[in-house]
Amino acid sequence: MQNTQPDTEFLLVDDDPSISEFLATYLSRRGHPSNATMEAEKALDWLSEKRCEVVVVDLNLPNTNGTSLVASLRAIDSRLPIVVFTENGCNEAQVRAAMRAGANGYVSKNLPMEQLYCVLARVLAAARYNARRVRLQRELLGAA
């Protein structure tokens, strides 16, 4: 039987280690185990072996763009919540492209940390609700 427990709650993909490590530490201290990587390929490799509940993707990554990573993540797991992380002045067309590629939402890096935390916690709560709903539907259909 496949392990259904996630290895971490958040996987953060950002090319700025100060941002990703700070956010991972902040989330972990708030009780949300988090991992961070600076590269899209490492994120994809990590997800091929482990599970997480939410992925946060910077749109401006080296050697790729966030939209391509969103599409690759969506191909791996159609239900995985993906939040795009943007900077002020980020091109609106980039955000729209990421949303079309499968991102569930976006958030600005410039939000105060508490607001950013509230957004990510809400996404995590919705992901858990949906996972529980799917599990219960399977149990009910299996029992019928």
Buried (B, 14 or more C-beta within 10 A) or exposed (E): EEEEEBBBBBBBBBBBEEBBBBBBEBBBEEEBBBBBBBBBEBBBEBBEEEBBBBBBBBBBBEEEBBBBBBBBBBEEBEEBBBBBBBEEEBEEEBBEBBBEBBBBBBBEBEEEEEEBBEBBBEBBEBBBEEBEEEEEEEEEEEEE
